[in-house]
Amino acid sequence: MSPEIILPVFIPLTAGALSLALWRSIRYQRILGVLANILLLWSGIWLLMSTTDQGFVTMEMGSWPAPFSIVFVADVLAAIMIVLTGIIGLAIAIYSLASTPRGHEKFGYYPLMHLLLAGVAGSFLTGDIFNLFVWFEVMLLASFALLTLGGERAQMEGAIKYVTLNLFSSAIFLSAVGLLYGMVGTLNMADIAQKIGQVEDTGMLTVVAMMFMVSFGVKAAAFPLFFWLPASYHTPQVAVSALFAGLLTKVGVYALFRMFTLVFTQDVEYTHNILLWAATLTMLTGVLGAAAQFEFRRILSFHIVSQIGYMMLGLALFTPLAIIGGVFYIMHHIIVKTNLFLVSGFTYRLLGSYELKDLGGVYKYRPLLAVLFLIPALSLAGIPPLSGFFAKFVVIRAALEAEAYLVTFVALLVGLLTLYSMIKIWAEVFWKKVPDHVRNTEELKGKLNEKHAWAYYLPMVGLAICTLIIGLYGQPIYELAEMSAEQLMNPQLYIEAVLGGDQP
């Protein structure tokens, strides 16, 4: 019995239930939101220490042996994702203390936040393909409700696009699960990986692999079905946008990494070549979309798409170095992208708009906020010595070693265009003078009583420090990514951890 593997799911589920019990007390819901995410982060660190020591941590529900039981499995990658979930959950919980309107809090903001985090954690830890679908649906339910809190027209339009395409993705996912079960007779992912080589109809197996690729690609906002993300992520409260930006698409990326290193490795030349083209076009279309935008959160939303391409590129190249780069990029991007959305929310708090033309003067009046933007912005663009530089460096080096020169060129070009977008935001929001139509600059100058300013700054400062640590002291982070890649590239290790070493 390994309690550390179930705690990341148990803690947010329990916190969500307690938040419902405390429905009439917003104050206690806020306190619980922060405390529960501190515990979630602690449980993730415990799990990461266990996996780095033991390799794998498993738990079989109901005392049934695998593959008949519902299994939770944690390797180093899953533990890393749980730690990142705890970091982002804690940052959002603190930021929400100041940014979330009371009306949203009265209608279930905190229970929904905990439910979403439980769905994310369950997706990372499940060892059962059908339960992966179930956790995806838990996330979809919570995220749709969070998107619609407030009931504004733009929110409803974005939520409809979001849920429609994600339901389409879920239908493909469930169909693929049914077909795969019909071929191998099991839902346990380790058992599927063990029996997949016995399937005679390899053509149908490739079709099922493509169905999973499409389904997870939609969840990850990969080309060509990414348009739901920039249409929806800029509409809710900024704390919700930041939570989505940091975690939701990464669940889709994680599922791609898991399934296309553990299960679908029989036709790598075909499946991973398609992933390579999808990654290339995802990078390019995302960054071009960002270059054309002039709304703070829309720019950041399109950059989520472009950066997903780098992560997929690590998987598509399918070499040890590329997988290391992909995992390193996931760790870097979750921290950076969340922080950029939090910065955008504070600028909105100060100037009342996300439109670049309506913003300005932040550097003069709020130099700390300007620095807190520059750190993740330059990291996202890949400027040394920040975390994004090393993440891009490893992925691009892997592409060069694989002689994928066109992809390498696109990746470098996307980096330059990302820098262009960040400079555009800097020039418009921070560097230029305050627009003439902004009459009241007292808030911007900091002369008003800022009772909750610490709740804005603390998460942004914390995430900026994480970005600096990953860049300046990246060796331990790289070693974790290396351990993850070693496990992913040797699926037999996963199989033996779940089923035991005596399996045929």
N, C-alpha and C positions, 0 to 999 in steps of 0.2 A: 504494500500500500504506500503510494507516494502522494501525500496530500498536496504538495506544491504544484502538481499538474492540474488539479481540479479547482484550486483557489482562484485563478484568474477568471474563471467562469462563475464560480460560486459567489465571489465578492460583489461584482456588479449586479447579479441577479438578486441577491439579498438586499443590496442597497436600493435597488429599484422597488422592491416590495415594501421596504421600510419607508421610502419616499411616498409611496401611495398611502401608507398608513398615516403619514404626517401631512396629508394633502392640505390641511388648513393652516399649517405652520411653515411658511416660506423660509423663515429664518433657520429652522432645524433642517429643512431640505438642503439649504445652502451649505450648512456645516457638514452634513452627511455627504454631500457631493464632494467636498474637498477631502474629508477623512477616508472615504471609500476609495478614492483614486490614489491616495497615499498608500493604502493597503494593497491596491492593485499593482502599483509600482514595486512595492516591497516583494510581493509574491512573484513578480516577473524576475526580479534580481535573484531571488532564491532559486527559481526554476533555471535561470541561466547558469548559476553556479553549479547546479546539479548536472545539467547537460554537459557543461565543459569538463566536469569531473568524470561522469559516467558514460557520456556519449548520447544515450537515449534514456528518457524516462517514460514509462508506460503505465496505464491503469486500465484494468478490465472491469466494466460495470457488472454488478450482479453475480460476481464470482464465476461467470461462465468463461471458459477458455476462448482465446482468439482462434479462429475468425468468427465464432458464433456470438460473442459478446459485443457490446458497444465499447469501442476502444478509444482512449485518449492517448496520443503519442506526441512527445516533444523531443525534437532534436535541437541542435544549436540554432538553426534558422528560426524555428517556431519560438524558441525562448527569446531570441533577439526581438522578434516581432511583438511578443508580449511586453517586454521591457519598454519598447517604443510606444506601445498602446498606453501603458501606465504613465509615461512621461507626457504624452499628448493629452490624455484624460485629465491629469492633474493641472496642466497649463490651462486647459479650457475651463475646468471647474473654477479656478481662481479668477480667470478673466471674466467669466460669466457673472461673478459677484457684482461687477461694475457695469457690464455692458448689456445684460439681458433685461428687457423690460419686465416689469412686475406682471403685466398681463400675460406674458408668455409663461412666466413661472407659475401662475395660477392654473394654467391649463396643461400642466404635466411636463414641463421642460426637463426637470431633473429625473423623473422616472424614465422618460424617453432616452435621455443621455445614457443612463446606466444600462438600459436595454440594448442600446446600440453597441456599447462597449462589450457587453456580454456576447452579442452576436459576433463581433470582431474576434474576441478571444476564442470563442468556440470554433470559428472557422480556422484559426491557426492551429488548434490543438486536436481537432477530431482526426481519427484514423479511419473513418467510415465515409464513403463517398456519398451515400444518401444523407447522412447527417451534415455533411458539408452543404448540401442543398438546403437543409433545414436551417442551419445557421445563416446562410445567405438570406433566407426569407425573413428571419428575425431582424437582420440588419435592414432589409428593404422596408419592413413594416415601421420600424423606429425612425428610419431616415425620412420616409415619406411624411410621417406625422410631424417631424421636426421642420421639414421644408414648408409645411402649410401653416405652422403656428403664426398667427397674425392675420392670416386670411387676405393679404393684399393681392391685387390682381396679378402683379408680376410673379409673386410667389406661386399662385395657383397655376399660371401658365407654365412656369418652370417645373413645378411638381408633376404636372400631367405628362410633360415630355419625359421627365426622369422616370416616372413609374411605368409608363407605357413601354419604353424600350427595355427597361429592366425586367418587366414581366415577360416580354418576348424572349429575353435572354434566359430567364428561369424556365420557360417552356422548353427551350432547346436543351438546357442542362438536364431537366428531368427526363426528357426523351432519350438523351444520350446515356443516362444512368440505367434506364430500362433496357436499352439495347445491349449495353455492356454486361448487365446482370444476366441477360439471356445467353450471352456467349461464354461467360466464365462461372456463373452460378454463385457469385459471392459479391458482397458490397464492401468488405474489408479491403482497404487500399493495399496493404501488404500482401494479402492473399490474391488480389487481382494482379499485382505485379508478378507474383510467382506463377500464376496460371495463364497469363496473357500469351506466353510463348507457345502454349498448346493449341491456341485458336487456329483453325485451318483456313478460315476465310479471311485472309490478310487484307483483302480489298475492303471488306466491310469494317474491319478493325480501323483502317485508315479513315474511313468515313466517320466513324464514331469519334476518333481523335480530332477530326476537323470540327465536329459539333462541339466538343469540349473547348476547342480553341476559340470558336466564335463566341460561345457563351461567356467564357472567362475574359475574352477580349472586349466584349461589351462592358463587363463589370470594371475592367481596367481602363476603359475609355481609349481603346486602341483604334487605329485606322481600320475601316472607314466609318465605324459606328460610334464615334466619340461625341457627336454634336449635342447629345443630351447634357453633357457636363458644362460647357460654357453657357448653355441656355438656362441652367438651373442654379449653379453654385454661387452666382452673384446675387440671388434673390432673397435668401433668408437673413436672419440676424448674423452678424459677422462671427460670433462664437461658433455657430452651427456651420458656417462656411469653412472656418478653419479646421473644425473637427472632421468634416467631410474631406477637405483637401489633404489633410495629413494621413487619414487612415483608409477611407472607403475604397479608392482605386487600388491601393496596395494589397487589399485582400484579393482582388482579381489577379494582380501580378503574382502574389504568393501562390495562388491556385495553379497558375500556369507553370511556375517553377516546380511545384510539387508533382503535378501530373505528368509533365513532359521531361522529368528526370527519373521519376519512379516507375511510371506505367507505360507511357507511349514513347519507347525508345527503340522500337523495331524498325522504323522507317525514318530514321533521323534525316537522311538526305532530303526527303520530301517535306516532312512536317516542319523541320527547323529552318528549311530554306524559305518556306512560306512565312514563318515567324520573322525571319530576317528582313523580308520585304515589308512586312507589316510594321516592324520596328522602324525601318528607314522612313516610310511614309508617315508614320505617327510623329516622329521627330520633326519632319519637314512641315507637314500641314499644321501642326500645333504651333510652331514658332512663327509661321507666316500669319496665322490667325491672330496671334498676340501682337505682331507688328502692326496690324491694321486697326487695333482697338485703341480707344482713348478713354476707357473707364477702368479704374484701378483694379477692381476685382475681376473684370472680364479679361484683362491682360494676364493676371495671375492664373485664371482658370485655363486659358489656352496654354499657358506654360506647364500646367499639370500634364496636359496631353503630350506636349513635346518631350517632357522629361520621362514620361512613361516609356517612350521609345528607347531611351538609353538602357532602362532596366530590361526591357524585352530583348535588346541587342545582346546583353550578356547571356541570356538564355539561348538565344538563337545561334550564337557562335558555338556554344556547347563545348567549350574547352575549360579546363580548370581555372585558368586565369580569367576568362570571360565570366564564369559564374562568380568568382570572387568579386569582380568589378560590378556585376549586377547586384549582388547582395550589399556591397559597400554603398552603391548608389541609392538603394532603397533606404538604408539607414540615414544617409546624408539628406535625402530629399524630404523624408517625413518631417524632420526637424525644421529644415529651411522653409518649406512651403507653408507649414502651419504658422511660423513666425511672420512671414510676409503678410498673410491674411490678418493676423492680429495687428500688425502695424497699420494696415489699411483701415481697420476698424477704429483705431485711435485717431487717425487723421479725419475720419468721418465725424467722430465725436467732437473734434475741434472746429471743423469748417462746414459740416453739414452736407457733404456731397462726396461721391466717388468719382465724378467727372473730372478729368485732369484739368480742363479749362477753368473749373471753379475752385481749384486748389492753388496753394502757393504760400511761401513765406515760412514754411515749417522749420527750415534750417536755422533761420535767424532767431525765431522765438522758442524753438524746441530742439536744441542741438543734440540732446541725448536721443530723442526719437529719430533724428536723422541718422545718427550712428547705428541705432538699432535696425534701421532699414538697410543701411549700406552693408552690414555684415552678411545677412542672408542673401541680399541682392547680388553682391559680388561673388558669393559662394555659388549661387545658382548659375551664374554666368561662367564659373570655372576659373576664377582669378586666384592664383596662388597667394599665400599658402593656405587658403581656406579649404573646407571639406570638399566642395564641389570640384576643385582642381584635381585632387587625388582620385576622386570617383571617376571623373571623365578620363583622366590619364590611364587608369587601369583598363577601362573599357576600350579606349582607343588603341592602346598597346595590344590588347587581345585581338582587335580587329586587324591591325597591321600584321600580327603574327599569323593570322588566318588568311592573309592576303586578300582581305575584303576591302579593297582600296576605295571603291565607290562609296561604301557605307562610311568609311573613315572620313572621306571628304565631306559627306553630308553631316556627320557628327560634329566636325570642326566648324562647318558653316553655321549649324544650329547654335553652337556656342557663341559665335560672333553676333548672330541675330538676337540671342538672349541678352547679351550685353547691351545691344542697341535698345531693347525694350526697357531694361533696367535704367539706362541713362535717360530715356524718355520720361520715365516716372520721376527720377531724381530731378531733372530739369524743371518739370511742370509742378510737382508737388512740393519739393523742398527748396529749390534754388531760386526760382523766380519770385518776384514780390507778391504780396497778398493781392488778389484781384480787387478791382475798384468796387465791385458790388458787395464785397464783404465789409459791412459797416461796423460790426461789433467784433473787435479783435481782442477783447479782454480775455476771452477763454483761451485763445491762441497764445497770448502773452503770459498766461499762467497767473493772472491777478485774481481770478475767482477762487473761491474755496473749493479745493479738489479733495473731497473727503475720501473718494475711492480711487485716487490716482495710482496708489500702490498696486491695486488689483489689475490695472492695465500694465504697469511697468514690470512687475515681478515676473510674469510668464515670459514677456519679451526678452528681458535680461537673461533669464534662465536658459531659454532656447538659444539665444545668441552665444552664451558661454558654451553650450553644448556644441554649436557649430565650430567655435574656435578650438575646442578640445579635440574634436574629430580631425581638424586640419593640422593643428600644431603638435598634437600627441596622437597621431593616427595609427601607430604601430599596434597597440592592443586591439583597436577596431579592425584593422586589417587582419590580424590573427584570428579574430572571431569569424570574419568573412571567409578566411581560408579554411577554418574548421567546418563551416557550413558547406563550402564547396566540396570538400573531401567527402562529407556524408552524402551530399546530393549526387555526386558522380559515382558513388558506390552504393546503388540501391539495395544490394544484398545486406548491407548493414542494417537498413531500416526493416527489411523483411525478417531478419533473424531477431531483431529486438522485439518485434511484435509477435511473431509466431514461434520463436525459439529456434535454436540451432539445429534441431533434429528434423526439420522439415525437408521433404524431398526436393 
